[in-house]
Amino acid sequence: MTTQSKKPYFLPSLAHLGADMHTKPFWDYCKQSELRFQRCASCGKFRHPPSYGCRHCGSNKTEWVKSKGLGTIFTFTLPYHAVLPEVAEYVPYNVIVVEFPDAPGVRLISNLIETPLEEIKIGMPVQVVWETANETVLPRFVRAKTAPAGKAKGKAPAKKR
C-alpha cells in the first residue's frame, strides 16, 4: 500500500532529517514510497537502523530488501509532555515500534495515524503509509485490515495470568 496520509502527523518543520552514508539509501527508498531494510548479503540477517557492518558476522556486504510494509506493533508509548514547544499542540501523541515478518529482527520507530490513542494495542496489525513534509517522505502507519502473514521475530511473549 502506498497511500499518502492527508495531514502531516507533526509539523513539517520537525521533519528535517539528516542522512549519513548508511541511512541515505533508506530515505531515498522512502522518497519512492518503498519501505526497504538493509540485510547482510553474507549471513542474511536484517538490521535497522542501517550500519556499515553486520553485527552477526562482521561482513560489510549489504543489500536492500523491499518490505510489504505490513507489520505489528511491538510496543508503544503515549507522551503527554511536550519535549519541544513545536509539539505542544499534539500531546498526547503516540510513538510506536513496528516489527515486520518479512524483515525479521527489524524494529522501526514511527507513529500510528488515523487511530484513537485508546485503541492502540501491542500486537495490532499495521500498514505503512507515506507522509511528505519539507521534502522528506516519512513512513507512518495505519491500522491494517488483516494481520501480516508469518510471525515477526523478537515478539514479546504473551503475559500469563
C-alpha positions as CSV (number, residue, x, y, z in Angstrom):
1,M,0.0,0.0,0.0
2,T,1.4,3.4,-0.9
3,T,-1.4,5.6,0.4
4,Q,-0.4,9.2,1.2
5,S,-1.7,10.4,4.6
6,K,-3.8,13.6,4.2
7,K,-2.5,15.8,7.1
8,P,1.1,15.7,8.5
9,Y,1.2,14.0,11.9
10,F,3.7,16.5,13.1
11,L,4.7,19.9,12.0
12,P,6.7,19.8,8.7
13,S,9.5,21.8,10.4
14,L,10.2,18.8,12.6
15,A,10.7,16.5,9.6
16,H,14.1,17.8,8.6
17,L,16.2,14.6,8.9
18,G,19.9,14.3,8.2
19,A,21.1,11.2,6.5
20,D,24.5,9.7,6.6
21,M,26.1,7.3,4.1
22,H,24.5,4.4,5.9
23,T,20.9,5.8,6.2
24,K,20.7,7.7,2.9
25,P,19.5,4.6,0.9
26,F,16.7,4.1,3.4
27,W,15.5,7.7,3.0
28,D,16.0,7.5,-0.8
29,Y,13.7,4.5,-1.0
30,C,11.2,6.3,1.3
31,K,11.0,9.1,-1.3
32,Q,9.9,6.4,-3.8
33,S,7.3,5.1,-1.3
34,E,9.2,1.9,-0.8
35,L,10.0,0.5,2.6
36,R,13.3,-1.3,2.3
37,F,15.6,-2.6,5.0
38,Q,19.3,-3.4,5.0
39,R,20.2,-7.1,5.0
40,C,23.6,-8.7,5.3
41,A,24.4,-10.3,1.9
42,S,26.7,-12.8,3.7
43,C,24.6,-14.2,6.5
44,G,21.1,-12.9,5.6
45,K,20.4,-11.1,8.8
46,F,18.4,-7.8,8.7
47,R,19.5,-4.7,10.5
48,H,17.9,-1.4,11.3
49,P,19.0,1.3,11.6
50,P,21.4,0.8,8.7
51,S,25.1,0.4,9.5
52,Y,28.4,-0.3,7.9
53,G,28.9,-3.9,9.0
54,C,26.9,-6.8,10.2
55,R,26.9,-7.3,13.9
56,H,26.2,-11.0,13.4
57,C,29.0,-12.0,11.0
58,G,31.1,-8.8,10.6
59,S,30.6,-8.6,6.8
60,N,30.2,-5.2,5.1
61,K,28.3,-6.7,2.1
62,T,24.8,-5.4,2.2
63,E,21.6,-5.4,0.1
64,W,18.3,-3.5,0.4
65,V,15.2,-5.7,0.6
66,K,11.7,-4.4,-0.1
67,S,9.2,-4.9,2.7
68,K,5.5,-5.2,2.1
69,G,5.1,-2.7,4.9
70,L,2.7,-4.8,6.9
71,G,3.7,-5.4,10.5
72,T,2.6,-5.5,14.1
73,I,3.1,-3.1,16.9
74,F,5.8,-4.5,19.2
75,T,5.4,-1.7,21.8
76,F,4.3,1.9,22.0
77,T,4.2,4.9,24.3
78,L,2.0,8.0,24.6
79,P,4.0,11.1,25.5
80,Y,1.9,13.6,27.5
81,H,4.7,16.1,27.9
82,A,5.9,18.3,25.0
83,V,9.7,18.0,24.9
84,L,9.8,20.6,22.2
85,P,7.5,23.7,22.1
86,E,6.6,22.7,18.4
87,V,4.8,19.6,19.6
88,A,2.8,21.1,22.5
89,E,-0.4,21.2,20.4
90,Y,0.0,17.5,19.6
91,V,0.2,16.0,23.1
92,P,-0.7,13.4,23.8
93,Y,0.6,11.6,20.7
94,N,1.9,8.1,20.0
95,V,5.2,6.6,19.2
96,I,5.1,3.0,18.0
97,V,7.7,0.4,17.4
98,V,6.8,-1.9,14.5
99,E,8.1,-5.4,13.7
100,F,7.9,-7.0,10.2
101,P,7.6,-10.7,9.4
102,D,9.3,-10.1,6.1
103,A,12.3,-8.4,7.8
104,P,12.9,-10.5,11.0
105,G,14.8,-8.5,13.7
106,V,13.9,-5.1,12.3
107,R,12.0,-2.7,14.6
108,L,11.1,0.6,13.1
109,I,10.1,3.6,15.3
110,S,7.2,5.6,13.8
111,N,3.7,6.9,14.6
112,L,0.2,5.4,14.1
113,I,-2.2,7.8,12.4
114,E,-6.0,7.8,12.0
115,T,-6.4,5.7,15.1
116,P,-7.7,7.0,18.5
117,L,-5.0,6.6,21.2
118,E,-7.2,4.4,23.4
119,E,-7.4,1.8,20.6
120,I,-3.7,1.3,20.1
121,K,-2.6,-2.2,21.3
122,I,0.5,-4.2,21.3
123,G,0.2,-6.8,18.5
124,M,-2.1,-4.6,16.4
125,P,-1.5,-5.2,12.7
126,V,-0.4,-2.0,10.9
127,Q,0.3,-1.0,7.3
128,V,2.8,1.7,6.1
129,V,1.5,4.9,4.5
130,W,3.7,7.8,3.3
131,E,3.7,11.3,4.7
132,T,5.6,14.1,3.0
133,A,6.9,17.1,5.0
134,N,9.6,19.5,3.8
135,E,10.7,17.2,1.0
136,T,11.2,14.4,3.5
137,V,9.0,11.3,3.0
138,L,8.2,9.6,6.3
139,P,6.9,6.1,6.9
140,R,3.9,6.3,9.1
141,F,1.4,3.6,9.9
142,V,-2.4,3.0,9.9
143,R,-4.3,0.1,11.3
144,A,-4.2,-2.8,8.8
145,K,-7.3,-4.7,7.8
146,T,-5.5,-8.1,8.1
147,A,-2.7,-9.4,10.2
148,P,0.7,-9.9,8.5
149,A,1.5,-13.5,7.4
150,G,4.1,-15.1,9.5
151,K,5.4,-14.1,12.8
152,A,7.9,-11.3,13.5
153,K,10.9,-12.5,15.5
154,G,11.5,-10.8,18.8
155,K,7.8,-10.6,19.6
156,A,7.2,-10.1,23.3
157,P,5.7,-13.3,24.9
158,A,2.1,-13.1,26.0
159,K,1.6,-12.5,29.6
160,K,0.4,-15.5,31.7
161,R,-2.5,-14.9,34.0
